[in-house]
Every structure is written in C-alpha cells, then in structure tokens.
Amino acid sequence: YPLAFNLLPQIDVLEESGYSHEEWKMIHETKKIMLGDMNSQDIKVTATCVRVPVPIAHGESVYFTIEDESATAQDIMRVVADFP
C-alpha cells in the first residue's frame, strides 16, 4: 500500500504498557518538559500517535480535563501560555 496520505496507526514498536514507543515518548517527554521529571505523577498524560505522511506539516491535538467547570478555553490558553 502507498504510504503517502495514508494513516499509520502504530508508530514504532509496542511497549509492555501497550503504548507504542512514540506514544511512550510523548507521555514522558511532556512530563519532563513541564515538570522536569519524566516519571512525575503530578500530571496525567496519555497519548495516541498516528503518523500522517504528508509533504509539509506537523500537528498535535491536545485535550484537557479540568476540575473548574467554569474555566473557559481562553483561561486554559492563558495558563498554558504563562506556564514556566
């Protein structure tokens, strides 16, 4: 099958956790970048990685679960932008 413009749902090998290695990296690198500890339990991260081979682009979709139901999208964007 041609790779161009097809979705590749498994990127790299599967880890013992059931995540692909790319998903494992996303989870641990997010914690390392945001908290300085790739094994931190202070934030919960899960990842689903799907490779989309296109000529030019890189994208990411992020979903937040928050405790404050009155928070708006602008509130979340402000917190993310102000995060050290």
Biopython code that builds the backbone (N, CA, C, O; Angstrom):
import numpy as np
from Bio.PDB.StructureBuilder import StructureBuilder

atoms = [
    (1, "TYR", "N", (0.844, -1.187, 0.000)),
    (1, "TYR", "CA", (0.000, 0.000, 0.000)),
    (1, "TYR", "C", (0.883, 1.243, 0.000)),
    (1, "TYR", "O", (1.932, 1.245, 0.645)),
    (2, "PRO", "N", (0.488, 2.293, -0.703)),
    (2, "PRO", "CA", (1.278, 3.524, -0.680)),
    (2, "PRO", "C", (1.197, 4.184, 0.693)),
    (2, "PRO", "O", (0.150, 4.171, 1.339)),
    (3, "LEU", "N", (2.312, 4.759, 1.127)),
    (3, "LEU", "CA", (2.326, 5.439, 2.425)),
    (3, "LEU", "C", (1.764, 6.848, 2.350)),
    (3, "LEU", "O", (1.109, 7.298, 3.291)),
    (4, "ALA", "N", (2.003, 7.550, 1.260)),
    (4, "ALA", "CA", (1.590, 8.947, 1.158)),
    (4, "ALA", "C", (0.086, 9.085, 1.369)),
    (4, "ALA", "O", (-0.718, 8.429, 0.707)),
    (5, "PHE", "N", (-0.267, 9.957, 2.308)),
    (5, "PHE", "CA", (-1.650, 10.323, 2.619)),
    (5, "PHE", "C", (-2.457, 9.203, 3.283)),
    (5, "PHE", "O", (-3.672, 9.338, 3.430)),
    (6, "ASN", "N", (-1.823, 8.114, 3.682)),
    (6, "ASN", "CA", (-2.479, 7.080, 4.475)),
    (6, "ASN", "C", (-2.085, 7.269, 5.935)),
    (6, "ASN", "O", (-1.009, 7.791, 6.226)),
    (7, "LEU", "N", (-2.935, 6.856, 6.834)),
    (7, "LEU", "CA", (-2.656, 6.965, 8.264)),
    (7, "LEU", "C", (-1.965, 5.697, 8.750)),
    (7, "LEU", "O", (-2.363, 4.584, 8.404)),
    (8, "LEU", "N", (-0.925, 5.882, 9.555)),
    (8, "LEU", "CA", (-0.187, 4.758, 10.121)),
    (8, "LEU", "C", (-0.461, 4.734, 11.624)),
    (8, "LEU", "O", (0.127, 5.520, 12.366)),
    (9, "PRO", "N", (-1.343, 3.847, 12.082)),
    (9, "PRO", "CA", (-1.800, 3.902, 13.470)),
    (9, "PRO", "C", (-0.805, 3.394, 14.502)),
    (9, "PRO", "O", (-0.966, 3.687, 15.687)),
    (10, "GLN", "N", (0.212, 2.647, 14.102)),
    (10, "GLN", "CA", (1.208, 2.184, 15.067)),
    (10, "GLN", "C", (2.562, 2.695, 14.644)),
    (10, "GLN", "O", (3.102, 2.288, 13.615)),
    (11, "ILE", "N", (3.113, 3.598, 15.452)),
    (11, "ILE", "CA", (4.418, 4.166, 15.149)),
    (11, "ILE", "C", (5.427, 3.517, 16.089)),
    (11, "ILE", "O", (5.332, 3.671, 17.307)),
    (12, "ASP", "N", (6.385, 2.797, 15.533)),
    (12, "ASP", "CA", (7.437, 2.133, 16.290)),
    (12, "ASP", "C", (6.892, 0.870, 16.957)),
    (12, "ASP", "O", (5.775, 0.438, 16.672)),
    (13, "VAL", "N", (7.684, 0.293, 17.834)),
    (13, "VAL", "CA", (7.320, -0.962, 18.497)),
    (13, "VAL", "C", (6.348, -0.699, 19.638)),
    (13, "VAL", "O", (6.249, 0.424, 20.133)),
    (14, "LEU", "N", (5.635, -1.735, 20.052)),
    (14, "LEU", "CA", (4.754, -1.611, 21.208)),
    (14, "LEU", "C", (5.535, -1.883, 22.478)),
    (14, "LEU", "O", (6.315, -2.833, 22.552)),
    (15, "GLU", "N", (5.317, -1.039, 23.481)),
    (15, "GLU", "CA", (5.944, -1.213, 24.791)),
    (15, "GLU", "C", (5.101, -2.186, 25.617)),
    (15, "GLU", "O", (3.986, -2.529, 25.223)),
    (16, "GLU", "N", (5.631, -2.632, 26.761)),
    (16, "GLU", "CA", (4.892, -3.543, 27.637)),
    (16, "GLU", "C", (3.579, -2.924, 28.123)),
    (16, "GLU", "O", (2.627, -3.643, 28.424)),
    (17, "SER", "N", (3.530, -1.600, 28.200)),
    (17, "SER", "CA", (2.334, -0.896, 28.660)),
    (17, "SER", "C", (1.204, -0.937, 27.646)),
    (17, "SER", "O", (0.059, -0.626, 27.977)),
    (18, "GLY", "N", (1.519, -1.324, 26.397)),
    (18, "GLY", "CA", (0.520, -1.313, 25.335)),
    (18, "GLY", "C", (0.604, -0.077, 24.460)),
    (18, "GLY", "O", (0.025, -0.038, 23.375)),
    (19, "TYR", "N", (1.329, 0.939, 24.933)),
    (19, "TYR", "CA", (1.557, 2.139, 24.127)),
    (19, "TYR", "C", (2.666, 1.854, 23.111)),
    (19, "TYR", "O", (3.560, 1.048, 23.371)),
    (20, "SER", "N", (2.605, 2.513, 21.964)),
    (20, "SER", "CA", (3.737, 2.422, 21.043)),
    (20, "SER", "C", (4.895, 3.216, 21.641)),
    (20, "SER", "O", (4.701, 4.012, 22.560)),
    (21, "HIS", "N", (6.087, 2.998, 21.122)),
    (21, "HIS", "CA", (7.247, 3.731, 21.654)),
    (21, "HIS", "C", (7.079, 5.236, 21.450)),
    (21, "HIS", "O", (7.478, 6.018, 22.313)),
    (22, "GLU", "N", (6.502, 5.653, 20.336)),
    (22, "GLU", "CA", (6.267, 7.082, 20.082)),
    (22, "GLU", "C", (5.302, 7.655, 21.120)),
    (22, "GLU", "O", (5.505, 8.770, 21.602)),
    (23, "GLU", "N", (4.259, 6.908, 21.467)),
    (23, "GLU", "CA", (3.312, 7.359, 22.498)),
    (23, "GLU", "C", (3.996, 7.435, 23.853)),
    (23, "GLU", "O", (3.780, 8.381, 24.610)),
    (24, "TRP", "N", (4.833, 6.426, 24.165)),
    (24, "TRP", "CA", (5.582, 6.431, 25.418)),
    (24, "TRP", "C", (6.432, 7.694, 25.512)),
    (24, "TRP", "O", (6.481, 8.343, 26.557)),
    (25, "LYS", "N", (7.117, 8.045, 24.382)),
    (25, "LYS", "CA", (7.950, 9.258, 24.376)),
    (25, "LYS", "C", (7.104, 10.493, 24.609)),
    (25, "LYS", "O", (7.511, 11.374, 25.366)),
    (26, "MET", "N", (5.948, 10.586, 23.987)),
    (26, "MET", "CA", (5.072, 11.757, 24.163)),
    (26, "MET", "C", (4.685, 11.932, 25.632)),
    (26, "MET", "O", (4.715, 13.042, 26.164)),
    (27, "ILE", "N", (4.324, 10.834, 26.273)),
    (27, "ILE", "CA", (3.911, 10.877, 27.684)),
    (27, "ILE", "C", (5.067, 11.345, 28.564)),
    (27, "ILE", "O", (4.905, 12.265, 29.365)),
    (28, "HIS", "N", (6.223, 10.720, 28.418)),
    (28, "HIS", "CA", (7.347, 11.020, 29.304)),
    (28, "HIS", "C", (8.026, 12.351, 28.973)),
    (28, "HIS", "O", (8.467, 13.056, 29.881)),
    (29, "GLU", "N", (8.117, 12.704, 27.694)),
    (29, "GLU", "CA", (8.726, 13.991, 27.336)),
    (29, "GLU", "C", (7.858, 15.163, 27.777)),
    (29, "GLU", "O", (8.381, 16.214, 28.147)),
    (30, "THR", "N", (6.539, 14.996, 27.742)),
    (30, "THR", "CA", (5.645, 16.057, 28.226)),
    (30, "THR", "C", (5.904, 16.318, 29.701)),
    (30, "THR", "O", (6.027, 17.471, 30.114)),
    (31, "LYS", "N", (5.988, 15.270, 30.490)),
    (31, "LYS", "CA", (6.252, 15.423, 31.926)),
    (31, "LYS", "C", (7.639, 16.007, 32.174)),
    (31, "LYS", "O", (7.818, 16.842, 33.061)),
    (32, "LYS", "N", (8.622, 15.565, 31.386)),
    (32, "LYS", "CA", (9.985, 16.073, 31.552)),
    (32, "LYS", "C", (10.045, 17.566, 31.242)),
    (32, "LYS", "O", (10.662, 18.331, 31.984)),
    (33, "ILE", "N", (9.409, 17.981, 30.152)),
    (33, "ILE", "CA", (9.427, 19.392, 29.757)),
    (33, "ILE", "C", (8.649, 20.248, 30.747)),
    (33, "ILE", "O", (9.118, 21.313, 31.146)),
    (34, "MET", "N", (7.468, 19.794, 31.144)),
    (34, "MET", "CA", (6.615, 20.625, 32.000)),
    (34, "MET", "C", (6.992, 20.564, 33.471)),
    (34, "MET", "O", (6.818, 21.549, 34.188)),
    (35, "LEU", "N", (7.508, 19.426, 33.941)),
    (35, "LEU", "CA", (7.750, 19.265, 35.377)),
    (35, "LEU", "C", (9.191, 18.926, 35.733)),
    (35, "LEU", "O", (9.553, 18.891, 36.909)),
    (36, "GLY", "N", (10.022, 18.673, 34.707)),
    (36, "GLY", "CA", (11.409, 18.323, 34.981)),
    (36, "GLY", "C", (11.606, 16.897, 35.454)),
    (36, "GLY", "O", (12.705, 16.533, 35.874)),
    (37, "ASP", "N", (10.563, 16.082, 35.394)),
    (37, "ASP", "CA", (10.629, 14.693, 35.860)),
    (37, "ASP", "C", (9.749, 13.839, 34.963)),
    (37, "ASP", "O", (8.523, 13.923, 35.028)),
    (38, "MET", "N", (10.377, 13.013, 34.120)),
    (38, "MET", "CA", (9.593, 12.250, 33.150)),
    (38, "MET", "C", (8.708, 11.184, 33.781)),
    (38, "MET", "O", (7.833, 10.634, 33.113)),
    (39, "ASN", "N", (8.924, 10.887, 35.057)),
    (39, "ASN", "CA", (8.103, 9.886, 35.747)),
    (39, "ASN", "C", (7.142, 10.503, 36.754)),
    (39, "ASN", "O", (6.526, 9.787, 37.544)),
    (40, "SER", "N", (7.012, 11.819, 36.732)),
    (40, "SER", "CA", (6.151, 12.508, 37.691)),
    (40, "SER", "C", (4.712, 12.019, 37.604)),
    (40, "SER", "O", (4.212, 11.703, 36.525)),
    (41, "GLN", "N", (4.064, 11.964, 38.741)),
    (41, "GLN", "CA", (2.644, 11.617, 38.809)),
    (41, "GLN", "C", (1.783, 12.867, 39.018)),
    (41, "GLN", "O", (0.573, 12.764, 39.221)),
    (42, "ASP", "N", (2.420, 14.062, 38.966)),
    (42, "ASP", "CA", (1.698, 15.306, 39.227)),
    (42, "ASP", "C", (0.740, 15.698, 38.111)),
    (42, "ASP", "O", (-0.232, 16.414, 38.355)),
    (43, "ILE", "N", (0.997, 15.242, 36.899)),
    (43, "ILE", "CA", (0.026, 15.419, 35.826)),
    (43, "ILE", "C", (-0.166, 14.074, 35.150)),
    (43, "ILE", "O", (0.751, 13.256, 35.081)),
    (44, "LYS", "N", (-1.359, 13.865, 34.659)),
    (44, "LYS", "CA", (-1.664, 12.623, 33.968)),
    (44, "LYS", "C", (-1.644, 12.895, 32.468)),
    (44, "LYS", "O", (-2.300, 13.818, 31.986)),
    (45, "VAL", "N", (-0.901, 12.097, 31.751)),
    (45, "VAL", "CA", (-0.766, 12.264, 30.300)),
    (45, "VAL", "C", (-1.030, 10.919, 29.643)),
    (45, "VAL", "O", (-0.521, 9.892, 30.091)),
    (46, "THR", "N", (-1.814, 10.926, 28.599)),
    (46, "THR", "CA", (-1.959, 9.758, 27.751)),
    (46, "THR", "C", (-1.752, 10.226, 26.322)),
    (46, "THR", "O", (-1.925, 11.408, 26.026)),
    (47, "ALA", "N", (-1.388, 9.324, 25.444)),
    (47, "ALA", "CA", (-1.090, 9.733, 24.071)),
    (47, "ALA", "C", (-1.588, 8.689, 23.083)),
    (47, "ALA", "O", (-1.555, 7.487, 23.347)),
    (48, "THR", "N", (-2.039, 9.171, 21.966)),
    (48, "THR", "CA", (-2.342, 8.332, 20.812)),
    (48, "THR", "C", (-1.619, 8.964, 19.641)),
    (48, "THR", "O", (-1.921, 10.095, 19.260)),
    (49, "CYS", "N", (-0.679, 8.255, 19.074)),
    (49, "CYS", "CA", (0.106, 8.791, 17.961)),
    (49, "CYS", "C", (-0.269, 8.070, 16.679)),
    (49, "CYS", "O", (-0.281, 6.841, 16.615)),
    (50, "VAL", "N", (-0.570, 8.850, 15.675)),
    (50, "VAL", "CA", (-0.880, 8.343, 14.347)),
    (50, "VAL", "C", (-0.053, 9.152, 13.364)),
    (50, "VAL", "O", (-0.155, 10.378, 13.324)),
    (51, "ARG", "N", (0.756, 8.480, 12.580)),
    (51, "ARG", "CA", (1.574, 9.180, 11.598)),
    (51, "ARG", "C", (0.747, 9.423, 10.350)),
    (51, "ARG", "O", (0.087, 8.519, 9.836)),
    (52, "VAL", "N", (0.794, 10.666, 9.868)),
    (52, "VAL", "CA", (0.112, 11.061, 8.637)),
    (52, "VAL", "C", (1.193, 11.574, 7.688)),
    (52, "VAL", "O", (1.604, 12.730, 7.794)),
    (53, "PRO", "N", (1.658, 10.742, 6.769)),
    (53, "PRO", "CA", (2.739, 11.167, 5.887)),
    (53, "PRO", "C", (2.243, 12.156, 4.828)),
    (53, "PRO", "O", (1.635, 11.771, 3.830)),
    (54, "VAL", "N", (2.514, 13.413, 5.067)),
    (54, "VAL", "CA", (2.166, 14.482, 4.139)),
    (54, "VAL", "C", (3.440, 15.259, 3.819)),
    (54, "VAL", "O", (4.411, 15.167, 4.570)),
    (55, "PRO", "N", (3.462, 16.017, 2.732)),
    (55, "PRO", "CA", (4.695, 16.705, 2.342)),
    (55, "PRO", "C", (5.228, 17.695, 3.378)),
    (55, "PRO", "O", (6.429, 17.718, 3.649)),
    (56, "ILE", "N", (4.346, 18.512, 3.957)),
    (56, "ILE", "CA", (4.811, 19.538, 4.897)),
    (56, "ILE", "C", (3.781, 19.688, 6.008)),
    (56, "ILE", "O", (2.629, 20.032, 5.748)),
    (57, "ALA", "N", (4.186, 19.434, 7.227)),
    (57, "ALA", "CA", (3.310, 19.735, 8.374)),
    (57, "ALA", "C", (3.721, 18.930, 9.586)),
    (57, "ALA", "O", (4.427, 17.926, 9.482)),
    (58, "HIS", "N", (3.276, 19.380, 10.712)),
    (58, "HIS", "CA", (3.393, 18.666, 11.968)),
    (58, "HIS", "C", (2.246, 19.182, 12.811)),
    (58, "HIS", "O", (2.079, 20.394, 12.946)),
    (59, "GLY", "N", (1.467, 18.310, 13.370)),
    (59, "GLY", "CA", (0.312, 18.765, 14.138)),
    (59, "GLY", "C", (0.178, 18.013, 15.440)),
    (59, "GLY", "O", (0.735, 16.931, 15.626)),
    (60, "GLU", "N", (-0.569, 18.611, 16.324)),
    (60, "GLU", "CA", (-0.816, 17.991, 17.617)),
    (60, "GLU", "C", (-2.174, 18.454, 18.098)),
    (60, "GLU", "O", (-2.521, 19.629, 17.979)),
    (61, "SER", "N", (-2.928, 17.536, 18.633)),
    (61, "SER", "CA", (-4.219, 17.853, 19.225)),
    (61, "SER", "C", (-4.097, 17.585, 20.717)),
    (61, "SER", "O", (-3.633, 16.519, 21.122)),
    (62, "VAL", "N", (-4.507, 18.535, 21.527)),
    (62, "VAL", "CA", (-4.375, 18.402, 22.970)),
    (62, "VAL", "C", (-5.746, 18.536, 23.608)),
    (62, "VAL", "O", (-6.507, 19.449, 23.286)),
    (63, "TYR", "N", (-6.052, 17.623, 24.511)),
    (63, "TYR", "CA", (-7.330, 17.606, 25.220)),
    (63, "TYR", "C", (-7.042, 17.772, 26.700)),
    (63, "TYR", "O", (-6.224, 17.042, 27.261)),
    (64, "PHE", "N", (-7.706, 18.725, 27.335)),
    (64, "PHE", "CA", (-7.510, 18.978, 28.764)),
    (64, "PHE", "C", (-8.747, 18.549, 29.543)),
    (64, "PHE", "O", (-9.872, 18.834, 29.134)),
    (65, "THR", "N", (-8.540, 17.867, 30.658)),
    (65, "THR", "CA", (-9.605, 17.608, 31.619)),
    (65, "THR", "C", (-9.317, 18.512, 32.807)),
    (65, "THR", "O", (-8.231, 18.458, 33.383)),
    (66, "ILE", "N", (-10.278, 19.334, 33.170)),
    (66, "ILE", "CA", (-10.057, 20.307, 34.244)),
    (66, "ILE", "C", (-11.092, 20.143, 35.342)),
    (66, "ILE", "O", (-12.194, 19.648, 35.105)),
    (67, "GLU", "N", (-10.730, 20.561, 36.539)),
    (67, "GLU", "CA", (-11.638, 20.462, 37.679)),
    (67, "GLU", "C", (-12.618, 21.625, 37.743)),
    (67, "GLU", "O", (-13.757, 21.443, 38.172)),
    (68, "ASP", "N", (-12.195, 22.822, 37.322)),
    (68, "ASP", "CA", (-13.031, 24.020, 37.396)),
    (68, "ASP", "C", (-13.937, 24.093, 36.166)),
    (68, "ASP", "O", (-13.491, 24.487, 35.088)),
    (69, "GLU", "N", (-15.188, 23.719, 36.323)),
    (69, "GLU", "CA", (-16.117, 23.679, 35.193)),
    (69, "GLU", "C", (-16.442, 25.060, 34.623)),
    (69, "GLU", "O", (-17.000, 25.166, 33.531)),
    (70, "SER", "N", (-16.096, 26.108, 35.354)),
    (70, "SER", "CA", (-16.371, 27.461, 34.847)),
    (70, "SER", "C", (-15.228, 27.992, 33.978)),
    (70, "SER", "O", (-15.348, 29.061, 33.380)),
    (71, "ALA", "N", (-14.119, 27.246, 33.907)),
    (71, "ALA", "CA", (-12.972, 27.690, 33.107)),
    (71, "ALA", "C", (-13.343, 27.724, 31.632)),
    (71, "ALA", "O", (-14.077, 26.867, 31.139)),
    (72, "THR", "N", (-12.823, 28.724, 30.941)),
    (72, "THR", "CA", (-13.081, 28.871, 29.508)),
    (72, "THR", "C", (-11.846, 28.433, 28.720)),
    (72, "THR", "O", (-10.779, 28.211, 29.293)),
    (73, "ALA", "N", (-12.000, 28.313, 27.425)),
    (73, "ALA", "CA", (-10.857, 27.990, 26.568)),
    (73, "ALA", "C", (-9.781, 29.061, 26.710)),
    (73, "ALA", "O", (-8.590, 28.750, 26.717)),
    (74, "GLN", "N", (-10.195, 30.315, 26.822)),
    (74, "GLN", "CA", (-9.229, 31.407, 26.995)),
    (74, "GLN", "C", (-8.465, 31.260, 28.312)),
    (74, "GLN", "O", (-7.268, 31.540, 28.366)),
    (75, "ASP", "N", (-9.151, 30.821, 29.375)),
    (75, "ASP", "CA", (-8.475, 30.590, 30.655)),
    (75, "ASP", "C", (-7.389, 29.520, 30.501)),
    (75, "ASP", "O", (-6.278, 29.682, 31.005)),
    (76, "ILE", "N", (-7.713, 28.437, 29.808)),
    (76, "ILE", "CA", (-6.752, 27.347, 29.609)),
    (76, "ILE", "C", (-5.578, 27.831, 28.765)),
    (76, "ILE", "O", (-4.423, 27.557, 29.092)),
    (77, "MET", "N", (-5.868, 28.550, 27.684)),
    (77, "MET", "CA", (-4.786, 29.061, 26.829)),
    (77, "MET", "C", (-3.880, 30.012, 27.600)),
    (77, "MET", "O", (-2.669, 30.023, 27.379)),
    (78, "ARG", "N", (-4.443, 30.803, 28.495)),
    (78, "ARG", "CA", (-3.655, 31.732, 29.293)),
    (78, "ARG", "C", (-2.730, 30.970, 30.244)),
    (78, "ARG", "O", (-1.553, 31.305, 30.376)),
    (79, "VAL", "N", (-3.270, 29.948, 30.900)),
    (79, "VAL", "CA", (-2.471, 29.141, 31.832)),
    (79, "VAL", "C", (-1.326, 28.451, 31.088)),
    (79, "VAL", "O", (-0.193, 28.438, 31.568)),
    (80, "VAL", "N", (-1.620, 27.876, 29.918)),
    (80, "VAL", "CA", (-0.577, 27.203, 29.138)),
    (80, "VAL", "C", (0.475, 28.211, 28.672)),
    (80, "VAL", "O", (1.672, 27.932, 28.735)),
    (81, "ALA", "N", (0.038, 29.366, 28.211)),
    (81, "ALA", "CA", (0.984, 30.379, 27.735)),
    (81, "ALA", "C", (1.868, 30.906, 28.863)),
    (81, "ALA", "O", (3.031, 31.238, 28.633)),
    (82, "ASP", "N", (1.328, 30.984, 30.076)),
    (82, "ASP", "CA", (2.078, 31.522, 31.217)),
    (82, "ASP", "C", (2.878, 30.459, 31.960)),
    (82, "ASP", "O", (3.614, 30.783, 32.892)),
    (83, "PHE", "N", (2.745, 29.193, 31.563)),
    (83, "PHE", "CA", (3.443, 28.125, 32.255)),
    (83, "PHE", "C", (4.950, 28.277, 32.084)),
    (83, "PHE", "O", (5.430, 28.490, 30.971)),
    (84, "PRO", "N", (5.707, 28.169, 33.190)),
    (84, "PRO", "CA", (7.158, 28.356, 33.078)),
    (84, "PRO", "C", (7.791, 27.322, 32.189)),
    (84, "PRO", "O", (9.006, 27.340, 31.990)),
]
sb = StructureBuilder()
sb.init_structure("model")
sb.init_model(0)
sb.init_chain("A")
sb.init_seg("    ")
for serial, (resi, resn, name, xyz) in enumerate(atoms, 1):
    if name == "N":
        sb.init_residue(resn, " ", resi, " ")
    sb.init_atom(name, np.array(xyz, "f"), 0.0, 1.0, " ", f" {name:<3s}", serial, name[0])
structure = sb.get_structure()
